[in-house]
Amino acid sequence: MLGGGSNLVIADEGIDGLVLQMGARGVELVADGAATLVQARAGEPWDEVVAATVARGLAGLECLSGIPGSVGGTPIQNVGAYGQEVSNTLEAVAVFDRQTGRPAVLSAAECRFGYRMSRFKRDDANRFIVCDVTFRLRPGPPTVTYPDVVAHLERAGVASPDVAAVREAVLAIRRRKGMVLDAADPDTRSVGSFFMNPVVSARDHARLTSAAGPAPSFALPGGDVKVPAAWLIEHAGFPRGFASGPVGLSSKHPLAIVNRGGASARDVLALAVRIKQQVADTFGVRLRPEPVFAGFDGDDRDVRYLCEA
Ligand SMILES: Cc1cc2nc3c(=O)[nH]c(=O)nc-3n(C[C@H](O)[C@H](O)[C@H](O)COP(=O)(O)OP(=O)(O)OC[C@H]3O[C@@H](n4cnc5c(N)ncnc54)[C@H](O)[C@@H]3O)c2cc1C
């Protein structure tokens, strides 16, 4: 299944099989008490749905502004950014189950969401075709928790932001980081972040900090900490703008591997492998990739190494 293709690394040989691109369009909004149920077909461009909910003053998706791709792609990796994930407000996913040959409706709990993860990406990869996604949104205050968003709004002098102000802040921050698709910006020729932020123990975090200076971290319930993969990559010797032939890193964001012109999928994988190896050698942390690899041989060495924990 192909959505917008924004989170895929496709083998240079292509895909030996049938590829379907989801084209179903349409959005319905239905009041349900104080909430609004927003049911969007899988082929809707994601950011248009976000913009439509923000225009109605509905909170819940505003921090997910500017993410490329389709509605149907969002539950696959539990799309998230700037303090929100789709799983926070997702009510149900209507699917076609290729195993049973029947349509079904999955609740959020049944999707088994995690950080950039769901059953659609892991245990049940390729089993379900996502047909539409329903969100439960409410009018009300936006989510303003992420430090970059807080700082941006403070600098702009916005004391009590509404959802529209948060959408504008997120779009401005994302554009600065080359994370909004823009044909004129070569830093946006990527799959977005190539690696997920690893979760390490507090002891390992202290070790990182003693090795390379204070490592930023987000505390998680239970005592573990999430460390920005971008920090590990930069401190392992891959600065923003790093170039290696036709591939490199965005000049604005070390987490995005960019096609500098004429790069093959193998070139992208080779740089990703080099980064994973160097981060593991320097910090003992094994980065995991975020995009989906399609068309590669089951025992492709690079893909296997990248996906290894
Ligand atoms: C510049 C840039 C910035 C990005 N920023 C973010 C970000 O901030 N946060 C984030 O989480 N992601 C981000 N991404 C990644 C990507 O945009 C999201 O993962 C998006 O949801 C992928 O949707 P898509 O329609 O493009 O999916 P595709 O890339 O087409 O497919 C991705 C996976 O979803 C499956 N899929 C797609 N549609 C369906 C369907 N209808 N039914 C079943 N399976 C389906 C595909 O088979 C594949 O496995 C970014 C990407 C780019 C290029």
The ligand as a Tripos MOL2 file, in Angstrom:
@<TRIPOS>MOLECULE
LIG
   53    58     1     0     0
SMALL
NO_CHARGES

@<TRIPOS>ATOM
      1 C1          9.9540   16.2830    5.2930 C.3       1 LIG1
      2 C2          9.3150   15.1830    6.1100 C.ar      1 LIG1
      3 C3          8.9450   15.4360    7.4240 C.ar      1 LIG1
      4 C4          8.3290   14.4270    8.2060 C.ar      1 LIG1
      5 N1          7.9920   14.7070    9.4950 N.ar      1 LIG1
      6 C5          7.4200   13.7510   10.2640 C.ar      1 LIG1
      7 C6          7.0580   14.0320   11.6330 C.ar      1 LIG1
      8 O1          7.2300   15.1400   12.1380 O.2       1 LIG1
      9 N2          6.5110   13.0250   12.3660 N.ar      1 LIG1
     10 C7          6.2740   11.7840   11.8460 C.ar      1 LIG1
     11 O2          5.7780   10.9150   12.5800 O.2       1 LIG1
     12 N3          6.5850   11.5070   10.5420 N.ar      1 LIG1
     13 C8          7.1520   12.4420    9.7530 C.ar      1 LIG1
     14 N4          7.4890   12.1600    8.4550 N.ar      1 LIG1
     15 C9          7.2360   10.8230    7.9130 C.3       1 LIG1
     16 C10         5.9300   10.6950    7.0880 C.3       1 LIG1
     17 O3          5.5100   11.9310    6.6010 O.3       1 LIG1
     18 C11         4.7870   10.0810    7.9070 C.3       1 LIG1
     19 O4          5.1670    8.8350    8.4210 O.3       1 LIG1
     20 C12         3.5050    9.9190    7.0580 C.3       1 LIG1
     21 O5          2.4450    9.5600    7.9040 O.3       1 LIG1
     22 C13         3.6330    8.8450    5.9820 C.3       1 LIG1
     23 O6          2.4340    8.8640    5.2310 O.3       1 LIG1
     24 P1          2.4170    8.4800    3.6940 P.3       1 LIG1
     25 O7          1.0110    8.5390    3.2490 O.co2     1 LIG1
     26 O8          3.3970    9.2750    2.9280 O.co2     1 LIG1
     27 O9          2.8950    6.9520    3.7920 O.3       1 LIG1
     28 P2          3.8760    6.1660    2.7910 P.3       1 LIG1
     29 O10         5.2370    6.7230    2.9010 O.co2     1 LIG1
     30 O11         3.2730    6.0600    1.4380 O.co2     1 LIG1
     31 O12         3.8440    4.7310    3.4790 O.3       1 LIG1
     32 C14         4.4320    4.5230    4.7640 C.3       1 LIG1
     33 C15         3.9420    3.1750    5.2950 C.3       1 LIG1
     34 O13         2.5220    3.2560    5.5020 O.3       1 LIG1
     35 C16         1.8500    2.2610    4.7290 C.3       1 LIG1
     36 N5          0.5780    2.8450    4.2780 N.ar      1 LIG1
     37 C17         0.3600    4.0690    3.7410 C.ar      1 LIG1
     38 N6         -0.9520    4.2420    3.4910 N.ar      1 LIG1
     39 C18        -1.5760    3.0980    3.8730 C.ar      1 LIG1
     40 C19        -2.9310    2.6430    3.8760 C.ar      1 LIG1
     41 N7         -3.9340    3.4030    3.4290 N.pl3     1 LIG1
     42 N8         -3.1910    1.3890    4.3600 N.ar      1 LIG1
     43 C20        -2.2000    0.5960    4.8260 C.ar      1 LIG1
     44 N9         -0.9050    0.9680    4.8520 N.ar      1 LIG1
     45 C21        -0.6040    2.2090    4.3780 C.ar      1 LIG1
     46 C22         2.8010    1.9240    3.5910 C.3       1 LIG1
     47 O14         2.5630    0.6220    3.0730 O.3       1 LIG1
     48 C23         4.1490    2.0270    4.3010 C.3       1 LIG1
     49 O15         4.3920    0.8530    5.0340 O.3       1 LIG1
     50 C24         8.0950   13.1390    7.6460 C.ar      1 LIG1
     51 C25         8.4730   12.8940    6.3070 C.ar      1 LIG1
     52 C26         9.0730   13.9010    5.5540 C.ar      1 LIG1
     53 C27         9.4570   13.6200    4.1190 C.3       1 LIG1
@<TRIPOS>BOND
     1     1     2 1
     2     2     3 ar
     3     2    52 ar
     4     3     4 ar
     5     4     5 ar
     6     4    50 ar
     7     5     6 ar
     8     6     7 ar
     9     6    13 1
    10     7     8 2
    11     7     9 ar
    12     9    10 ar
    13    10    11 2
    14    10    12 ar
    15    12    13 ar
    16    13    14 ar
    17    14    15 1
    18    14    50 ar
    19    15    16 1
    20    16    17 1
    21    16    18 1
    22    18    19 1
    23    18    20 1
    24    20    21 1
    25    20    22 1
    26    22    23 1
    27    23    24 1
    28    24    25 2
    29    24    26 1
    30    24    27 1
    31    27    28 1
    32    28    29 2
    33    28    30 1
    34    28    31 1
    35    31    32 1
    36    32    33 1
    37    33    34 1
    38    33    48 1
    39    34    35 1
    40    35    36 1
    41    35    46 1
    42    36    37 ar
    43    36    45 ar
    44    37    38 ar
    45    38    39 ar
    46    39    40 ar
    47    39    45 ar
    48    40    41 1
    49    40    42 ar
    50    42    43 ar
    51    43    44 ar
    52    44    45 ar
    53    46    47 1
    54    46    48 1
    55    48    49 1
    56    50    51 ar
    57    51    52 ar
    58    52    53 1
@<TRIPOS>SUBSTRUCTURE
     1 LIG1         1 GROUP 0 **** ****
